[in-house]
Each structure stands twice: as C-alpha cells, then as structure tokens.
Amino acid sequence: MKVSITTKMVGVPVFDSTKEYALSAQLYAVADHIKREHGGTVDSLKLWKSKVEPGTILRDLQQPLSEIFRNEENTDGSTPQLYIYYDFSPVNNDCAILNVK
C-alpha cells in the first residue's frame, strides 16, 4: 500500500510538495526528498507528524512509515493524505561567490 505525504516547510508554503511513498519505506525517504527539494543545502533537519508540537517530533529516520502512520486510514479505502512539517538550518559554509561568512 502507498501513502501520499505532503511535506510543508514551517511558515513557507511555497515549498509544500506531495509525493507517494510505499508504507514499507523509512522516514529517511521523506527526509531525502526534502533535502533534494532544497538542493542539498539542508542541515539539522527537524520533522513533525501532522502538526508542529513537541509531542509530534519525528527523530528516527529509520522508522518505517507504516509505524508512523499506522492509525491513519480512510474508511473508503482511498489513499490517506498525510502531512509532515519540517524546518532546518541552511548548511553553514563560507562561500566567496555568495559572500557568505
């Protein structure tokens, strides 16, 4: 079975994206997708399930999506729409071209 997960950057809706994943996939697949969407410039990625609250933080990237979303099923059998919110710090690097120090 597959799940449709919408990733939403906290406070910046322009980066919202939706992708289907196999339930057997690990949370790492979602984290990798987020990093690719931002061109690999992601450091210290933080993830939350469904809403941004201390009790919804996702820490284990090896955890299967089936465990994270085990109680999220639609009664009509359709693919459930799920959300993972995220935030991160940009990669810290000195770049003369970008004049970043």
N, CA, C and O atoms as CSV, one atom per row, in Angstrom:
chain,resi,resn,atom,element,x,y,z
A,1,MET,N,N,0.829,-1.178,0.000
A,1,MET,CA,C,0.000,0.000,0.000
A,1,MET,C,C,0.876,1.245,0.000
A,1,MET,O,O,1.983,1.242,0.538
A,2,LYS,N,N,0.375,2.284,-0.599
A,2,LYS,CA,C,1.100,3.548,-0.659
A,2,LYS,C,C,0.372,4.608,0.147
A,2,LYS,O,O,-0.834,4.528,0.383
A,3,VAL,N,N,1.150,5.610,0.562
A,3,VAL,CA,C,0.581,6.764,1.240
A,3,VAL,C,C,1.038,8.021,0.516
A,3,VAL,O,O,2.149,8.081,-0.010
A,4,SER,N,N,0.185,9.002,0.497
A,4,SER,CA,C,0.513,10.294,-0.089
A,4,SER,C,C,0.876,11.233,1.052
A,4,SER,O,O,0.054,11.508,1.927
A,5,ILE,N,N,2.116,11.724,1.039
A,5,ILE,CA,C,2.590,12.592,2.116
A,5,ILE,C,C,2.903,13.970,1.550
A,5,ILE,O,O,3.659,14.109,0.590
A,6,THR,N,N,2.307,14.980,2.164
A,6,THR,CA,C,2.614,16.362,1.817
A,6,THR,C,C,3.620,16.872,2.832
A,6,THR,O,O,3.374,16.830,4.038
A,7,THR,N,N,4.762,17.356,2.338
A,7,THR,CA,C,5.759,17.952,3.213
A,7,THR,C,C,5.563,19.458,3.164
A,7,THR,O,O,5.418,20.043,2.090
A,8,LYS,N,N,5.560,20.079,4.334
A,8,LYS,CA,C,5.294,21.508,4.446
A,8,LYS,C,C,6.389,22.147,5.295
A,8,LYS,O,O,6.580,21.779,6.454
A,9,MET,N,N,7.104,23.106,4.710
A,9,MET,CA,C,8.099,23.835,5.480
A,9,MET,C,C,7.370,24.804,6.405
A,9,MET,O,O,6.451,25.506,5.983
A,10,VAL,N,N,7.784,24.836,7.658
A,10,VAL,CA,C,7.135,25.685,8.652
A,10,VAL,C,C,7.204,27.144,8.202
A,10,VAL,O,O,8.288,27.701,8.031
A,11,GLY,N,N,6.038,27.752,8.015
A,11,GLY,CA,C,5.950,29.177,7.698
A,11,GLY,C,C,6.226,29.569,6.261
A,11,GLY,O,O,6.139,30.751,5.930
A,12,VAL,N,N,6.562,28.611,5.382
A,12,VAL,CA,C,6.896,28.948,3.995
A,12,VAL,C,C,6.147,28.003,3.057
A,12,VAL,O,O,6.704,26.986,2.645
A,13,PRO,N,N,4.893,28.316,2.711
A,13,PRO,CA,C,4.084,27.397,1.903
A,13,PRO,C,C,4.577,27.192,0.467
A,13,PRO,O,O,4.136,26.257,-0.201
A,14,VAL,N,N,5.469,28.036,-0.014
A,14,VAL,CA,C,5.960,27.886,-1.385
A,14,VAL,C,C,6.716,26.566,-1.571
A,14,VAL,O,O,6.841,26.083,-2.697
A,15,PHE,N,N,7.216,25.982,-0.486
A,15,PHE,CA,C,7.973,24.734,-0.578
A,15,PHE,C,C,7.128,23.483,-0.343
A,15,PHE,O,O,7.671,22.379,-0.307
A,16,ASP,N,N,5.816,23.629,-0.183
A,16,ASP,CA,C,4.943,22.464,0.005
A,16,ASP,C,C,5.037,21.547,-1.206
A,16,ASP,O,O,5.021,22.013,-2.345
A,17,SER,N,N,5.133,20.252,-0.964
A,17,SER,CA,C,5.121,19.293,-2.073
A,17,SER,C,C,4.496,17.984,-1.593
A,17,SER,O,O,4.529,17.655,-0.407
A,18,THR,N,N,3.930,17.254,-2.540
A,18,THR,CA,C,3.268,15.992,-2.222
A,18,THR,C,C,3.885,14.878,-3.046
A,18,THR,O,O,4.149,15.044,-4.237
A,19,LYS,N,N,4.114,13.743,-2.404
A,19,LYS,CA,C,4.713,12.593,-3.080
A,19,LYS,C,C,4.146,11.320,-2.465
A,19,LYS,O,O,3.806,11.290,-1.282
A,20,GLU,N,N,4.046,10.272,-3.274
A,20,GLU,CA,C,3.590,8.977,-2.766
A,20,GLU,C,C,4.792,8.131,-2.358
A,20,GLU,O,O,5.828,8.120,-3.023
A,21,TYR,N,N,4.620,7.425,-1.248
A,21,TYR,CA,C,5.657,6.544,-0.718
A,21,TYR,C,C,5.031,5.193,-0.393
A,21,TYR,O,O,3.845,5.112,-0.072
A,22,ALA,N,N,5.825,4.145,-0.477
A,22,ALA,CA,C,5.378,2.827,-0.013
A,22,ALA,C,C,5.348,2.863,1.509
A,22,ALA,O,O,6.212,3.480,2.133
A,23,LEU,N,N,4.377,2.216,2.103
A,23,LEU,CA,C,4.291,2.177,3.568
A,23,LEU,C,C,5.516,1.513,4.185
A,23,LEU,O,O,5.845,1.769,5.343
A,24,SER,N,N,6.185,0.669,3.423
A,24,SER,CA,C,7.375,-0.009,3.933
A,24,SER,C,C,8.614,0.891,3.914
A,24,SER,O,O,9.639,0.536,4.496
A,25,ALA,N,N,8.533,2.048,3.256
A,25,ALA,CA,C,9.671,2.973,3.188
A,25,ALA,C,C,9.956,3.548,4.571
A,25,ALA,O,O,9.079,3.616,5.432
A,26,GLN,N,N,11.199,3.957,4.756
A,26,GLN,CA,C,11.592,4.568,6.022
A,26,GLN,C,C,11.401,6.081,5.945
A,26,GLN,O,O,11.308,6.653,4.859
A,27,LEU,N,N,11.345,6.712,7.103
A,27,LEU,CA,C,11.233,8.168,7.174
A,27,LEU,C,C,12.392,8.832,6.438
A,27,LEU,O,O,12.268,9.967,5.978
A,28,TYR,N,N,13.511,8.135,6.327
A,28,TYR,CA,C,14.670,8.656,5.599
A,28,TYR,C,C,14.297,9.056,4.169
A,28,TYR,O,O,14.821,10.042,3.652
A,29,ALA,N,N,13.406,8.311,3.528
A,29,ALA,CA,C,12.998,8.621,2.151
A,29,ALA,C,C,12.349,9.996,2.075
A,29,ALA,O,O,12.567,10.733,1.113
A,30,VAL,N,N,11.559,10.344,3.072
A,30,VAL,CA,C,10.917,11.662,3.111
A,30,VAL,C,C,11.972,12.738,3.366
A,30,VAL,O,O,11.964,13.780,2.711
A,31,ALA,N,N,12.875,12.493,4.309
A,31,ALA,CA,C,13.939,13.448,4.617
A,31,ALA,C,C,14.828,13.675,3.397
A,31,ALA,O,O,15.221,14.807,3.118
A,32,ASP,N,N,15.143,12.615,2.677
A,32,ASP,CA,C,15.964,12.728,1.470
A,32,ASP,C,C,15.251,13.554,0.405
A,32,ASP,O,O,15.881,14.367,-0.271
A,33,HIS,N,N,13.953,13.355,0.249
A,33,HIS,CA,C,13.162,14.135,-0.712
A,33,HIS,C,C,13.216,15.627,-0.357
A,33,HIS,O,O,13.385,16.470,-1.238
A,34,ILE,N,N,13.073,15.945,0.914
A,34,ILE,CA,C,13.128,17.343,1.359
A,34,ILE,C,C,14.495,17.942,1.046
A,34,ILE,O,O,14.587,19.057,0.530
A,35,LYS,N,N,15.554,17.201,1.357
A,35,LYS,CA,C,16.908,17.698,1.093
A,35,LYS,C,C,17.128,17.943,-0.392
A,35,LYS,O,O,17.745,18.940,-0.768
A,36,ARG,N,N,16.636,17.056,-1.234
A,36,ARG,CA,C,16.770,17.227,-2.686
A,36,ARG,C,C,15.982,18.440,-3.175
A,36,ARG,O,O,16.444,19.169,-4.053
A,37,GLU,N,N,14.794,18.658,-2.607
A,37,GLU,CA,C,13.971,19.814,-2.990
A,37,GLU,C,C,14.687,21.133,-2.694
A,37,GLU,O,O,14.435,22.140,-3.355
A,38,HIS,N,N,15.567,21.124,-1.716
A,38,HIS,CA,C,16.299,22.329,-1.328
A,38,HIS,C,C,17.742,22.300,-1.845
A,38,HIS,O,O,18.596,23.036,-1.350
A,39,GLY,N,N,18.005,21.468,-2.820
A,39,GLY,CA,C,19.313,21.441,-3.462
A,39,GLY,C,C,20.445,20.969,-2.572
A,39,GLY,O,O,21.600,21.325,-2.805
A,40,GLY,N,N,20.139,20.177,-1.562
A,40,GLY,CA,C,21.181,19.643,-0.690
A,40,GLY,C,C,21.711,20.638,0.325
A,40,GLY,O,O,22.699,20.355,1.003
A,41,THR,N,N,21.076,21.796,0.445
A,41,THR,CA,C,21.568,22.829,1.358
A,41,THR,C,C,20.900,22.756,2.724
A,41,THR,O,O,20.696,23.779,3.377
A,42,VAL,N,N,20.561,21.553,3.151
A,42,VAL,CA,C,19.821,21.345,4.396
A,42,VAL,C,C,20.749,20.789,5.471
A,42,VAL,O,O,21.494,19.839,5.231
A,43,ASP,N,N,20.696,21.387,6.651
A,43,ASP,CA,C,21.449,20.898,7.800
A,43,ASP,C,C,20.507,20.912,9.007
A,43,ASP,O,O,19.641,21.782,9.104
A,44,SER,N,N,20.662,19.987,9.896
A,44,SER,CA,C,19.837,19.920,11.111
A,44,SER,C,C,18.344,19.904,10.797
A,44,SER,O,O,17.590,20.735,11.303
A,45,LEU,N,N,17.926,18.967,9.970
A,45,LEU,CA,C,16.520,18.832,9.586
A,45,LEU,C,C,15.682,18.383,10.780
A,45,LEU,O,O,16.032,17.432,11.479
A,46,LYS,N,N,14.574,19.082,11.000
A,46,LYS,CA,C,13.626,18.729,12.058
A,46,LYS,C,C,12.306,18.372,11.399
A,46,LYS,O,O,11.851,19.073,10.496
A,47,LEU,N,N,11.685,17.279,11.846
A,47,LEU,CA,C,10.436,16.793,11.254
A,47,LEU,C,C,9.362,16.640,12.325
A,47,LEU,O,O,9.644,16.259,13.461
A,48,TRP,N,N,8.115,16.947,11.937
A,48,TRP,CA,C,6.959,16.782,12.819
A,48,TRP,C,C,5.851,16.063,12.067
A,48,TRP,O,O,5.657,16.294,10.874
A,49,LYS,N,N,5.130,15.200,12.753
A,49,LYS,CA,C,3.989,14.493,12.171
A,49,LYS,C,C,2.720,15.316,12.368
A,49,LYS,O,O,2.347,15.625,13.500
A,50,SER,N,N,2.062,15.667,11.277
A,50,SER,CA,C,0.733,16.287,11.244
A,50,SER,C,C,0.637,17.720,11.737
A,50,SER,O,O,-0.108,18.508,11.156
A,51,LYS,N,N,1.362,18.088,12.786
A,51,LYS,CA,C,1.355,19.465,13.281
A,51,LYS,C,C,2.636,19.717,14.063
A,51,LYS,O,O,3.286,18.785,14.537
A,52,VAL,N,N,2.985,20.984,14.188
A,52,VAL,CA,C,4.236,21.345,14.851
A,52,VAL,C,C,3.978,21.515,16.351
A,52,VAL,O,O,3.513,22.558,16.812
A,53,GLU,N,N,4.293,20.462,17.083
A,53,GLU,CA,C,4.160,20.438,18.541
A,53,GLU,C,C,5.259,19.546,19.101
A,53,GLU,O,O,5.733,18.646,18.408
A,54,PRO,N,N,5.672,19.781,20.346
A,54,PRO,CA,C,6.733,18.944,20.924
A,54,PRO,C,C,6.431,17.448,20.890
A,54,PRO,O,O,7.349,16.643,20.733
A,55,GLY,N,N,5.183,17.066,21.033
A,55,GLY,CA,C,4.829,15.652,21.064
A,55,GLY,C,C,4.767,14.978,19.708
A,55,GLY,O,O,4.565,13.766,19.636
A,56,THR,N,N,4.937,15.736,18.626
A,56,THR,CA,C,4.837,15.150,17.284
A,56,THR,C,C,6.173,15.117,16.549
A,56,THR,O,O,6.210,14.859,15.346
A,57,ILE,N,N,7.273,15.377,17.262
A,57,ILE,CA,C,8.598,15.380,16.638
A,57,ILE,C,C,8.959,13.968,16.182
A,57,ILE,O,O,8.762,12.999,16.915
A,58,LEU,N,N,9.488,13.864,14.966
A,58,LEU,CA,C,9.955,12.590,14.405
A,58,LEU,C,C,11.478,12.612,14.413
A,58,LEU,O,O,12.092,13.468,13.776
A,59,ARG,N,N,12.087,11.674,15.130
A,59,ARG,CA,C,13.547,11.679,15.272
A,59,ARG,C,C,14.245,10.516,14.573
A,59,ARG,O,O,15.376,10.664,14.109
A,60,ASP,N,N,13.593,9.377,14.494
A,60,ASP,CA,C,14.222,8.159,13.979
A,60,ASP,C,C,13.989,8.034,12.475
A,60,ASP,O,O,12.904,7.645,12.041
A,61,LEU,N,N,15.010,8.364,11.679
A,61,LEU,CA,C,14.875,8.315,10.219
A,61,LEU,C,C,14.780,6.893,9.690
A,61,LEU,O,O,14.431,6.695,8.527
A,62,GLN,N,N,15.082,5.897,10.520
A,62,GLN,CA,C,14.964,4.506,10.089
A,62,GLN,C,C,13.590,3.916,10.398
A,62,GLN,O,O,13.318,2.763,10.064
A,63,GLN,N,N,12.738,4.694,11.024
A,63,GLN,CA,C,11.395,4.218,11.363
A,63,GLN,C,C,10.554,4.088,10.093
A,63,GLN,O,O,10.502,5.020,9.291
A,64,PRO,N,N,9.897,2.946,9.901
A,64,PRO,CA,C,9.048,2.770,8.718
A,64,PRO,C,C,7.827,3.693,8.770
A,64,PRO,O,O,7.292,3.976,9.842
A,65,LEU,N,N,7.407,4.149,7.609
A,65,LEU,CA,C,6.223,4.999,7.527
A,65,LEU,C,C,4.991,4.269,8.053
A,65,LEU,O,O,4.067,4.896,8.570
A,66,SER,N,N,4.979,2.943,7.920
A,66,SER,CA,C,3.839,2.160,8.419
A,66,SER,C,C,3.676,2.304,9.932
A,66,SER,O,O,2.553,2.257,10.433
A,67,GLU,N,N,4.775,2.480,10.667
A,67,GLU,CA,C,4.697,2.691,12.114
A,67,GLU,C,C,4.258,4.112,12.445
A,67,GLU,O,O,3.469,4.328,13.365
A,68,ILE,N,N,4.770,5.069,11.693
A,68,ILE,CA,C,4.451,6.472,11.956
A,68,ILE,C,C,2.976,6.751,11.708
A,68,ILE,O,O,2.329,7.452,12.486
A,69,PHE,N,N,2.450,6.200,10.620
A,69,PHE,CA,C,1.075,6.488,10.216
A,69,PHE,C,C,0.168,5.264,10.361
A,69,PHE,O,O,-0.751,5.088,9.561
A,70,ARG,N,N,0.404,4.426,11.352
A,70,ARG,CA,C,-0.340,3.165,11.482
A,70,ARG,C,C,-1.836,3.352,11.704
A,70,ARG,O,O,-2.609,2.476,11.316
A,71,ASN,N,N,-2.271,4.431,12.298
A,71,ASN,CA,C,-3.695,4.638,12.574
A,71,ASN,C,C,-4.354,5.601,11.594
A,71,ASN,O,O,-5.472,6.058,11.831
A,72,GLU,N,N,-3.679,5.907,10.511
A,72,GLU,CA,C,-4.181,6.885,9.547
A,72,GLU,C,C,-4.724,6.168,8.314
A,72,GLU,O,O,-4.011,6.018,7.322
A,73,GLU,N,N,-5.948,5.735,8.365
A,73,GLU,CA,C,-6.561,5.064,7.219
A,73,GLU,C,C,-7.902,5.705,6.905
A,73,GLU,O,O,-8.648,6.082,7.808
A,74,ASN,N,N,-8.205,5.826,5.612
A,74,ASN,CA,C,-9.515,6.316,5.191
A,74,ASN,C,C,-10.497,5.155,5.204
A,74,ASN,O,O,-10.144,4.040,4.820
A,75,THR,N,N,-11.703,5.400,5.633
A,75,THR,CA,C,-12.708,4.338,5.711
A,75,THR,C,C,-13.158,3.867,4.336
A,75,THR,O,O,-13.653,2.748,4.195
A,76,ASP,N,N,-12.989,4.715,3.312
A,76,ASP,CA,C,-13.424,4.326,1.965
A,76,ASP,C,C,-12.338,3.595,1.181
A,76,ASP,O,O,-12.551,3.250,0.019
A,77,GLY,N,N,-11.176,3.351,1.795
A,77,GLY,CA,C,-10.104,2.622,1.131
A,77,GLY,C,C,-9.203,3.476,0.258
A,77,GLY,O,O,-8.261,2.959,-0.342
A,78,SER,N,N,-9.474,4.779,0.174
A,78,SER,CA,C,-8.636,5.651,-0.651
A,78,SER,C,C,-7.313,5.932,0.065
A,78,SER,O,O,-7.178,5.705,1.267
A,79,THR,N,N,-6.344,6.432,-0.705
A,79,THR,CA,C,-5.033,6.745,-0.149
A,79,THR,C,C,-5.163,7.906,0.832
A,79,THR,O,O,-5.640,8.977,0.455
A,80,PRO,N,N,-4.749,7.713,2.083
A,80,PRO,CA,C,-4.872,8.804,3.055
A,80,PRO,C,C,-3.913,9.949,2.744
A,80,PRO,O,O,-2.806,9.718,2.256
A,81,GLN,N,N,-4.330,11.177,3.022
A,81,GLN,CA,C,-3.477,12.353,2.841
A,81,GLN,C,C,-2.832,12.666,4.184
A,81,GLN,O,O,-3.521,12.944,5.166
A,82,LEU,N,N,-1.513,12.617,4.219
A,82,LEU,CA,C,-0.766,12.790,5.453
A,82,LEU,C,C,0.186,13.968,5.319
A,82,LEU,O,O,0.577,14.340,4.213
A,83,TYR,N,N,0.557,14.551,6.455
A,83,TYR,CA,C,1.417,15.729,6.449
A,83,TYR,C,C,2.630,15.523,7.337
A,83,TYR,O,O,2.533,14.968,8.431
A,84,ILE,N,N,3.777,15.981,6.843
A,84,ILE,CA,C,4.986,16.072,7.648
A,84,ILE,C,C,5.482,17.500,7.501
A,84,ILE,O,O,5.766,17.967,6.398
A,85,TYR,N,N,5.579,18.182,8.629
A,85,TYR,CA,C,6.115,19.542,8.645
A,85,TYR,C,C,7.615,19.454,8.899
A,85,TYR,O,O,8.093,18.527,9.552
A,86,TYR,N,N,8.349,20.431,8.376
A,86,TYR,CA,C,9.793,20.398,8.578
A,86,TYR,C,C,10.370,21.796,8.676
A,86,TYR,O,O,9.760,22.776,8.247
A,87,ASP,N,N,11.544,21.862,9.243
A,87,ASP,CA,C,12.331,23.085,9.312
A,87,ASP,C,C,13.790,22.651,9.364
A,87,ASP,O,O,14.093,21.512,9.719
A,88,PHE,N,N,14.683,23.553,9.013
A,88,PHE,CA,C,16.101,23.212,9.019
A,88,PHE,C,C,16.940,24.471,9.082
A,88,PHE,O,O,16.449,25.585,8.899
A,89,SER,N,N,18.210,24.265,9.343
A,89,SER,CA,C,19.189,25.337,9.258
A,89,SER,C,C,19.912,25.164,7.933
A,89,SER,O,O,20.206,24.035,7.540
A,90,PRO,N,N,20.207,26.259,7.232
A,90,PRO,CA,C,20.973,26.104,5.994
A,90,PRO,C,C,22.382,25.605,6.314
A,90,PRO,O,O,22.903,25.832,7.406
A,91,VAL,N,N,22.981,24.925,5.349
A,91,VAL,CA,C,24.342,24.424,5.525
A,91,VAL,C,C,25.254,25.608,5.811
A,91,VAL,O,O,25.237,26.607,5.091
A,92,ASN,N,N,26.046,25.488,6.861
A,92,ASN,CA,C,26.957,26.558,7.248
A,92,ASN,C,C,28.255,26.395,6.470
A,92,ASN,O,O,29.022,25.459,6.696
A,93,ASN,N,N,28.483,27.322,5.555
A,93,ASN,CA,C,29.738,27.238,4.812
A,93,ASN,C,C,30.141,28.611,4.328
A,93,ASN,O,O,29.298,29.452,4.014
A,94,ASP,N,N,31.432,28.823,4.274
A,94,ASP,CA,C,31.961,30.090,3.778
A,94,ASP,C,C,32.052,30.006,2.267
A,94,ASP,O,O,32.694,29.106,1.726
A,95,CYS,N,N,31.410,30.944,1.586
A,95,CYS,CA,C,31.409,30.926,0.129
A,95,CYS,C,C,31.729,32.323,-0.388
A,95,CYS,O,O,30.933,33.249,-0.232
A,96,ALA,N,N,32.892,32.468,-0.999
A,96,ALA,CA,C,33.306,33.770,-1.517
A,96,ALA,C,C,32.382,34.256,-2.626
A,96,ALA,O,O,32.130,35.455,-2.743
A,97,ILE,N,N,31.879,33.341,-3.434
A,97,ILE,CA,C,30.997,33.723,-4.546
A,97,ILE,C,C,29.701,34.329,-4.017
A,97,ILE,O,O,29.217,35.332,-4.540
A,98,LEU,N,N,29.145,33.713,-2.978
A,98,LEU,CA,C,27.893,34.209,-2.404
A,98,LEU,C,C,28.129,35.264,-1.325
A,98,LEU,O,O,27.178,35.822,-0.777
A,99,ASN,N,N,29.397,35.534,-1.025
A,99,ASN,CA,C,29.781,36.493,0.006
A,99,ASN,C,C,29.155,36.128,1.352
A,99,ASN,O,O,28.667,36.986,2.087
A,100,VAL,N,N,29.186,34.841,1.646
A,100,VAL,CA,C,28.630,34.337,2.896
A,100,VAL,C,C,29.776,33.952,3.816
A,100,VAL,O,O,30.693,33.240,3.406
A,101,LYS,N,N,29.728,34.414,5.044
A,101,LYS,CA,C,30.779,34.056,6.015
A,101,LYS,C,C,30.181,33.593,7.296
A,101,LYS,O,O,30.907,33.250,8.229
